[in-house]
Amino acid sequence: MDAGEARVRDMTTDNKNNLEVCEECGVELNLQVLKSAAGYYVGTCCECGPNSRESGYFRSEKKAEDYLKVITS
């Protein structure tokens, strides 16, 4: 895989708890603020690395945290 190529992982949903879990490492995928070269964003990450991006990019961590609060409340 090229360094710039995004890696897509399989996710399963634990229907009992309605949680997404990474099929590779078994870690529960929770929304959180993450950082990339493009800026801060809301997404999921596990032991395998970044898993999803659920927002656009923000210039500041605070703006990404504020967005996370809005979508999870």
HELIX and SHEET records of a PDB file:
HELIX    1   1 GLU A   61  THR A   72  1                                  12    
SHEET    1   A 2 MET A  11  ASP A  14  0                                        
SHEET    2   A 2 LEU A  19  CYS A  22 -1                                        
SHEET    1   B 3 GLN A  32  SER A  36  0                                        
SHEET    2   B 3 GLY A  39  CYS A  46 -1                                        
SHEET    3   B 3 GLY A  49  ARG A  53 -1                                        
END                                                                             
